[in-house]
């Protein structure tokens, strides 16, 4: 009898580094893989993966910051410790393949995979690889990309455009359940506002200031982030605040006629797969390396999105963007429906299957 196939998943730091891994779980189980996860001790990935019933193995991890910090002196030692922990874990688990979604916790795992001669498949969701993936890519067997433009930036012929794995359950939401969750009616269209798993202060403030205008025509489902509710707005007609959405996210998507969002790659992949007209407000350069700006511009160029730079955002421009997107909603929807890479689940699975080492 042949040994069962084993896969180690890794990635963490934000929900975007975990959600594609979770999307893969049902299909990996169908394929007969024994699944394990390597993540950080206290990152968001731990609670998300443990809730799925997957064995979770924490390791030490650090972060390479682009600014001065005392932790820049100590974190390399945490990464080194994480490397030796990964080396021991991989020796114990003996996986046939590793799939990495990025984040700094994945770097020591990718390095250990090279030492252990275990094929590592990396997924890069942004237009340009982040620092963690730049460090890990030399140790990878294959690199899957969310954006077609990214392939040319990765040398060695190891990159392939796959899109991003999206949870198939997201397409199974109930519009009626989403409306009921927010206390909305079916008489007005719904705008869903999301700033990602952490929320977005600038978007929260702009949307709340624009409520008197927006609620004339729309209902607003506002995913504002943990601890970022505005209690004084509770009870406002046509406005509902949610700090965090879990399983009910599929119903909120089903109820949404327009989405206002940051331009994180995982959220964009979900929006594309569901073909929901959207307004993107990417993180500005002052708060990021500019990856969301590039992501948003790609979506705008392809006709998927309206883009509103944060520095141009105020009540007037936000309302104008909403009304323009609503008027042209079918054009956005048609462009997304015609996209060839709406869900990268099958393409990524095929790469994992190809790289699964026979033992």
DAVENLIN-V931553 format. One record per residue. N is the residue number from 1. PHI is phi in radians with two decimals (none if undefined). PSI is psi in whole degrees, 0 to 359 (none if undefined). Layout:
n phi psi
N PHI PSI
N PHI PSI
//
This chain:
n phi psi
1 none 133
2 -1.34 150
3 -1.17 142
4 -1.09 145
5 -1.26 139
6 -2.15 136
7 -2.21 139
8 -1.88 125
9 -1.74 148
10 -2.61 161
11 2.43 145
12 3.13 181
13 2.00 318
14 -2.43 164
15 -1.08 330
16 -1.13 337
17 -1.54 0
18 -2.08 321
19 -0.96 317
20 -1.10 326
21 -1.10 317
22 -1.11 324
23 -1.07 329
24 -1.35 337
25 -0.95 309
26 -1.03 320
27 -1.30 325
28 -1.13 322
29 -1.13 318
30 -1.05 325
31 -1.33 354
32 1.55 16
33 -1.33 140
34 -1.49 118
35 -1.86 132
36 -2.27 158
37 -2.27 133
38 -1.93 122
39 -2.52 188
40 -1.46 169
41 -1.18 320
42 -2.29 19
43 -1.38 167
44 -1.04 334
45 -1.13 331
46 -1.10 308
47 -1.17 324
48 -1.17 319
49 -1.36 319
50 -1.09 328
51 -1.15 339
52 -1.53 357
53 1.33 21
54 -1.64 134
55 -0.97 128
56 -2.03 129
57 -2.09 104
58 -1.40 145
59 -2.32 164
60 -1.25 141
61 -2.56 155
62 -2.23 193
63 -2.58 134
64 -1.61 107
65 -1.57 150
66 -1.61 10
67 -2.33 166
68 -1.28 132
69 -2.78 144
70 -1.03 329
71 -1.20 343
72 -1.12 338
73 -1.47 330
74 -1.70 332
75 -1.12 327
76 -0.99 328
77 -1.26 327
78 -1.17 319
79 -1.12 319
80 -1.10 318
81 -1.10 318
82 -1.09 326
83 -1.11 312
84 -1.18 326
85 -1.11 317
86 -1.11 319
87 -1.05 317
88 -1.17 317
89 -1.09 315
90 -1.16 326
91 -1.17 327
92 -1.38 315
93 -1.38 332
94 0.86 57
95 -1.21 153
96 -1.40 335
97 -2.77 154
98 -2.14 138
99 -2.12 121
100 -1.98 128
101 -1.72 1
102 1.74 187
103 1.55 156
104 -1.18 337
105 -1.15 339
106 -1.42 343
107 -1.12 308
108 -1.11 332
109 -1.19 316
110 -1.11 319
111 -1.12 316
112 -1.12 329
113 -1.11 324
114 -1.18 318
115 -1.12 320
116 -1.45 356
117 1.03 46
118 -1.93 126
119 -1.07 132
120 -2.05 124
121 -1.79 124
122 -1.87 142
123 -1.97 126
124 -1.92 117
125 -1.60 336
126 -1.53 167
127 -1.06 318
128 -2.05 139
129 -1.04 138
130 -1.29 171
131 -1.07 319
132 -1.07 314
133 -1.22 328
134 -1.03 321
135 -1.24 327
136 -1.53 333
137 -0.95 321
138 -1.05 338
139 -1.67 0
140 -1.58 151
141 -1.43 319
142 -2.49 153
143 -2.21 120
144 -1.61 140
145 -2.13 148
146 -1.40 320
147 -1.80 138
148 -1.07 326
149 -1.13 338
150 -1.26 331
151 -0.96 317
152 -1.19 342
153 -1.49 351
154 -1.91 118
155 -1.39 161
156 1.70 359
157 1.20 18
158 -1.59 349
159 -1.59 143
160 -2.46 137
161 -1.38 119
162 -2.13 339
163 1.43 184
164 -1.94 138
165 -1.12 129
166 -2.07 138
167 -1.01 124
168 -1.11 335
169 -1.17 340
170 -1.09 333
171 -1.47 1
172 -1.86 18
173 -1.24 161
174 -1.96 120
175 -1.04 319
176 -1.08 319
177 -1.16 321
178 -1.12 317
179 -1.12 317
180 -1.12 321
181 -1.01 324
182 -1.66 354
183 1.25 30
184 -1.68 165
185 -1.83 172
186 -1.58 6
187 -1.45 335
188 -2.13 146
189 -1.15 160
190 -2.00 133
191 -1.82 125
192 -1.75 128
193 -1.94 128
194 -2.50 138
195 -1.92 19
196 1.57 183
197 -1.13 338
198 -1.66 355
199 1.34 175
200 -2.56 109
201 -1.01 315
202 -1.14 318
203 -1.19 317
204 -0.95 312
205 -1.13 315
206 -1.12 317
207 -1.12 317
208 -1.14 323
209 -1.19 331
210 -1.57 359
211 -0.94 316
212 -0.97 324
213 -1.43 315
214 -1.15 321
215 -1.31 355
216 -1.16 326
217 -2.09 338
218 -2.23 163
219 -1.88 144
220 -2.05 115
221 -1.71 110
222 -1.92 105
223 -1.48 96
224 -1.63 346
225 1.76 153
226 -1.07 128
227 1.32 12
228 -2.03 21
229 -1.19 153
230 -1.98 98
231 -1.03 330
232 -1.16 343
233 -1.67 355
234 -1.02 134
235 1.60 355
236 -1.15 126
237 -1.09 131
238 1.38 15
239 -2.40 128
240 -2.37 127
241 -1.73 137
242 -2.32 126
243 -1.30 320
244 -2.68 139
245 -2.01 129
246 -1.85 248
247 -1.06 335
248 -1.34 355
249 -1.02 322
250 -1.08 326
251 -1.29 325
252 -1.15 318
253 -1.05 317
254 -1.13 330
255 -1.46 343
256 -1.38 131
257 -1.68 332
258 -2.47 147
259 -2.12 135
260 -1.89 125
261 -2.64 158
262 -1.11 182
263 -2.07 38
264 -1.10 141
265 -1.09 323
266 -1.19 318
267 -1.08 319
268 -1.09 321
269 -1.12 321
270 -1.17 316
271 -1.05 316
272 -1.11 317
273 -1.12 332
274 -1.72 354
275 0.95 52
276 -1.78 123
277 -0.93 142
278 -2.63 157
279 -2.07 122
280 -1.80 132
281 -2.16 85
282 -1.19 154
283 -1.00 133
284 -1.30 166
285 -1.05 332
286 -1.16 343
287 -2.10 5
288 -2.76 178
289 -1.52 2
290 1.65 7
291 -1.13 322
292 -1.18 328
293 -1.12 316
294 -1.15 318
295 -1.00 312
296 -1.14 319
297 -1.12 324
298 -1.10 316
299 -1.17 323
300 -1.14 316
301 -1.07 325
302 -1.47 359
303 1.45 16
304 -1.54 335
305 -2.54 154
306 -1.65 134
307 -2.00 130
308 -2.15 105
309 -1.04 142
310 -1.02 322
311 -1.18 343
312 -1.74 0
313 -1.48 126
314 -2.62 182
315 -0.99 315
316 -1.14 312
317 -1.23 328
318 -1.19 314
319 -1.11 320
320 -1.07 317
321 -1.13 320
322 -1.11 312
323 -1.13 321
324 -1.16 320
325 -1.17 321
326 -1.13 318
327 -1.14 324
328 -1.82 22
329 -1.03 323
330 -1.20 326
331 -1.12 315
332 -1.09 316
333 -1.10 316
334 -1.08 319
335 -1.09 319
336 -1.25 322
337 -1.11 332
338 -1.49 354
339 -1.15 139
340 -1.42 348
341 -2.18 47
342 -1.19 330
343 -2.51 118
344 -1.52 12
345 -0.97 306
346 -1.17 320
347 -1.13 318
348 -1.19 319
349 -1.03 319
350 -1.12 321
351 -1.12 316
352 -1.05 317
353 -1.09 319
354 -1.14 326
355 -1.60 355
356 -1.13 118
357 -1.37 130
358 -1.25 136
359 -2.18 none
//
